[in-house]
């Protein structure tokens, strides 16, 4: 039995195999329509989610399986004080695989240690979000044809953004990767990411506060929202929330083949006028999330299609 708790749980070779499977699923949906017939996915979402939860449900239903679970802690026995460990023991009796999202870092690891079925980390606090990372990798791979030899700009909340942390962890394994880290001083990448990941792998990176100054050198721009739920102070959030807004004028500074990604939901950080730009790929990215989760479910369950 195998789990996915971190984007590093799969080697580069295993990740490539997963992405290739996801690409084949996109091209041949009908071939995979019954691979999970009779199987159940449990979605244990202790904090709200729309895209991730629905993407998992769409993935399992597209494979012919079924879904059970809950969409907030209030609608589960966690409201009565039940532990994550006990919840996963119970869910193991009812389903074949589960996806868990929890506000506390490390919760997915606790669940995996007690589970009798494969566990997928669908986000734990500000720590990791490996399936979003796989989605990002599939999107970049489908657009650029490779995952190395490019300059990636990460913009917005780089301190609390788990999607950013997971993507950095994943991309440093590929050759020729450079990062431009664009954030307010208060929301810079944490020291452990800078020292234990970027510096430890000898990755070239720059930190800056001005988005316009970075645009012309980027191959990928990964925008993130300022996350209200990660702030303890409402006044501090309001001061930060409109720090970056990507609009048509800024897009004029970018290369013709620079693509914009965003894990969604967006608030104000990408103007709706950018949606019509052919380089805006965040909705394509959301679709990739279904294909990569279908591939992941099959992989963890050991299922194959000829």
C-alpha positions in Angstrom: 0.0 0.0 0.0 1.2 3.5 -0.9 0.2 7.0 0.0 0.8 10.5 -1.5 1.6 12.9 1.3 4.3 15.0 -0.3 5.2 15.9 -3.9 8.5 14.1 -3.3 6.8 10.8 -2.5 7.1 10.0 -6.2 10.5 10.0 -7.9 11.1 12.1 -11.1 10.7 8.9 -13.1 7.4 7.9 -11.3 6.1 11.5 -11.7 6.8 11.4 -15.4 5.0 8.0 -15.7 2.0 9.6 -13.8 2.0 12.6 -16.1 2.1 10.4 -19.2 -0.8 8.4 -17.9 -2.8 11.7 -17.3 -2.0 12.8 -20.8 -3.4 9.5 -22.2 -6.5 9.8 -20.0 -7.2 13.2 -21.5 -6.9 11.9 -25.0 -8.8 8.6 -24.4 -11.4 9.3 -21.7 -13.7 6.4 -22.7 -10.8 3.9 -22.3 -10.7 4.6 -18.5 -14.5 5.0 -17.9 -14.9 1.7 -15.9 -11.4 1.1 -14.4 -12.8 1.8 -10.9 -16.2 0.2 -11.2 -17.4 -0.9 -7.7 -14.7 1.1 -5.9 -15.2 4.1 -3.5 -13.2 7.3 -2.8 -13.7 9.0 0.6 -13.2 12.8 0.6 -12.4 13.9 4.2 -12.4 17.7 4.0 -12.0 19.2 7.4 -11.7 22.7 5.9 -13.7 24.2 3.0 -12.7 23.5 -0.6 -14.5 23.7 -4.0 -11.9 23.0 -6.7 -9.9 20.3 -5.0 -12.9 18.4 -3.6 -14.9 18.5 -6.8 -11.9 17.7 -8.8 -11.3 14.5 -6.8 -15.0 13.6 -7.0 -15.0 14.2 -10.8 -11.9 12.1 -11.2 -13.3 9.1 -9.3 -16.7 9.3 -11.1 -15.0 9.6 -14.4 -13.2 6.3 -13.6 -16.5 4.6 -12.9 -16.2 4.7 -9.1 -18.3 6.3 -6.4 -17.7 9.0 -3.7 -18.6 9.4 -0.1 -17.4 11.8 2.6 -17.9 15.3 4.1 -17.0 18.8 3.1 -16.3 20.5 6.4 -15.4 19.5 10.0 -18.8 20.7 11.2 -20.5 17.9 9.3 -18.3 15.2 10.6 -17.7 13.6 14.0 -14.7 15.9 14.4 -17.3 18.3 15.7 -17.8 15.9 18.6 -14.1 15.6 19.2 -13.2 12.6 17.2 -9.5 12.4 16.3 -8.1 12.2 12.8 -6.7 8.8 13.6 -10.1 7.4 14.6 -11.8 9.0 11.6 -9.4 7.3 9.2 -9.8 4.0 10.9 -13.5 4.2 10.4 -13.2 5.4 6.8 -10.9 2.5 6.0 -13.8 0.2 6.6 -16.0 2.0 4.1 -13.8 2.9 1.1 -10.9 1.8 -1.0 -8.9 5.1 -1.1 -9.3 8.5 0.6 -8.3 12.2 0.1 -7.9 14.3 3.2 -7.7 18.1 3.7 -7.1 19.4 7.2 -6.1 22.9 8.6 -3.4 21.3 10.8 0.0 20.6 9.3 1.0 16.9 9.5 -2.6 15.7 9.7 -2.3 13.7 6.5 0.8 11.9 7.9 -1.2 11.0 11.0 -4.0 9.6 8.9 -1.6 7.6 6.7 0.0 6.0 9.8 -3.4 4.6 10.9 -5.0 3.9 7.6 -5.7 0.6 5.9 -6.3 2.2 2.5 -4.2 4.6 0.4 -4.2 8.2 1.7 -3.9 11.3 -0.5 -2.9 14.6 1.1 -5.3 17.2 -0.3 -3.7 20.0 1.7 -2.6 20.2 5.3 -2.4 23.7 6.7 0.4 25.8 5.1 2.5 22.7 4.6 1.9 20.6 1.5 -0.6 20.3 -1.4 0.9 17.5 -3.6 -2.0 17.0 -5.9 -2.1 20.7 -6.8 1.6 20.3 -7.5 1.0 17.4 -9.8 -1.7 19.5 -11.5 0.8 22.3 -11.9 3.4 20.0 -13.3 1.0 18.5 -15.8 -0.1 21.9 -16.9 3.5 23.1 -17.4 4.5 19.9 -19.2 1.5 20.1 -21.6 2.3 23.8 -22.4 6.1 23.7 -22.5 6.8 20.0 -23.4 9.3 19.7 -20.5 9.7 20.5 -16.8 13.2 21.9 -16.8 15.1 24.8 -18.4 12.8 27.6 -17.6 12.4 30.6 -15.3 9.4 30.4 -13.0 7.9 33.5 -11.3 6.0 32.9 -8.0 4.0 35.9 -7.0 1.9 36.8 -4.0 1.7 34.9 -0.7 4.9 33.0 -0.6 4.9 32.6 3.1 1.6 30.7 3.8 1.0 29.5 0.2 1.3 25.7 0.4 0.9 25.4 -3.4 4.0 27.5 -3.8 6.0 25.5 -1.2 5.1 22.2 -2.9 5.8 23.4 -6.4 9.3 24.6 -5.3 10.0 21.2 -3.8 9.0 19.5 -7.0 10.7 21.7 -9.6 14.1 21.8 -7.9 14.6 18.2 -9.1 14.6 19.3 -12.8 17.7 20.8 -14.6 17.9 24.5 -15.6 15.1 25.7 -13.2 15.4 29.3 -12.0 12.9 31.1 -9.7 11.9 34.7 -9.3 10.2 35.1 -5.9 7.9 38.1 -6.0 6.2 39.1 -2.7 5.8 41.8 -0.1 8.6 41.6 2.5 6.1 40.3 5.1 5.1 37.4 2.8 8.5 36.2 1.6 9.3 32.5 1.2 10.0 30.9 4.7 13.6 30.5 5.6 13.4 26.7 5.6 12.3 26.7 1.9 15.1 29.2 1.0 17.8 27.3 3.0 16.8 23.7 2.9 15.4 23.5 -0.6 16.6 26.3 -2.8 20.1 26.8 -1.4 20.6 23.1 -0.7 19.9 22.3 -4.3 22.0 25.1 -5.7 19.0 26.7 -7.4 19.4 30.1 -8.9 16.7 32.5 -7.5 16.0 36.2 -6.9 13.6 37.8 -4.4 11.9 41.0 -5.4 8.8 43.1 -4.6 8.0 44.5 -8.0 6.0 42.3 -10.5 6.6 44.5 -13.5 10.4 44.3 -13.2 10.2 40.5 -13.4 7.7 40.0 -16.3 10.0 40.0 -19.3 12.2 37.2 -18.1 9.6 34.7 -17.0 8.5 31.5 -18.8 5.8 30.7 -16.3 4.1 33.2 -13.9 2.4 31.5 -11.0 0.0 33.9 -9.3 -1.4 33.3 -5.8 -4.0 35.0 -3.7 -3.3 36.7 -0.4 -5.0 34.1 1.9 -7.4 35.8 4.4 -7.7 32.5 6.4 -4.0 32.5 7.1 -3.9 35.9 8.7 -4.5 36.5 12.4 -5.1 40.2 11.9 -7.9 41.5 9.6 -6.2 44.9 9.2 -3.0 43.3 8.1 -4.9 41.2 5.5 -6.7 44.3 4.1 -3.4 46.1 3.7 -1.9 43.2 1.7 -4.8 41.9 -0.3 -4.4 44.1 -3.4 -0.6 44.2 -3.3 -0.4 42.6 -6.8 -2.9 42.8 -9.6 -2.0 41.2 -12.9 -3.7 43.2 -15.8 -3.4 43.8 -19.5 -0.7 46.4 -19.1 1.6 44.1 -17.2 0.9 41.3 -19.7 2.3 43.5 -22.4 5.7 43.2 -20.7 5.7 39.4 -21.0 7.0 37.0 -23.6 4.6 35.6 -26.3 5.0 32.1 -24.8 4.9 33.1 -21.1 1.9 31.3 -19.4 0.0 32.4 -16.4 -1.1 29.8 -13.8 -3.1 30.2 -10.6 -4.2 27.4 -8.2 -7.5 29.3 -7.7 -9.7 30.7 -6.3 -8.6 34.2 -7.3 -9.8 37.3 -5.6 -8.3 40.5 -7.1 -4.8 39.3 -8.1 -5.7 38.6 -11.7 -8.0 41.0 -13.5 -10.8 39.4 -15.5 -9.5 41.2 -18.6 -6.6 38.8 -18.6 -8.9 35.8 -19.0 -9.1 36.4 -22.8 -5.3 36.4 -23.2 -4.3 33.1 -24.8 -1.4 32.9 -22.3 -3.9 32.7 -19.4 -4.0 29.0 -18.6 -5.5 28.8 -15.1 -8.7 27.3 -16.2 -6.8 24.8 -18.4 -4.9 24.1 -15.2 -8.1 23.3 -13.3 -9.1 20.8 -16.0 -5.6 19.2 -15.8 -6.4 18.6 -12.1 -9.1 16.1 -13.0 -6.8 14.1 -15.3 -3.9 14.0 -12.9 -6.1 12.9 -10.0 -7.6 10.1 -12.2 -4.0 9.0 -12.9 -3.1 9.2 -9.2 -6.1 7.2 -8.1 -5.3 4.5 -10.6 -1.6 4.5 -9.6 -2.2 4.2 -5.8 -4.8 1.4 -6.4 -2.5 -0.4 -8.7 -4.9 -0.3 -11.6 -3.9 -0.5 -15.3 -5.6 -0.3 -18.6 -4.2 -2.0 -21.7 
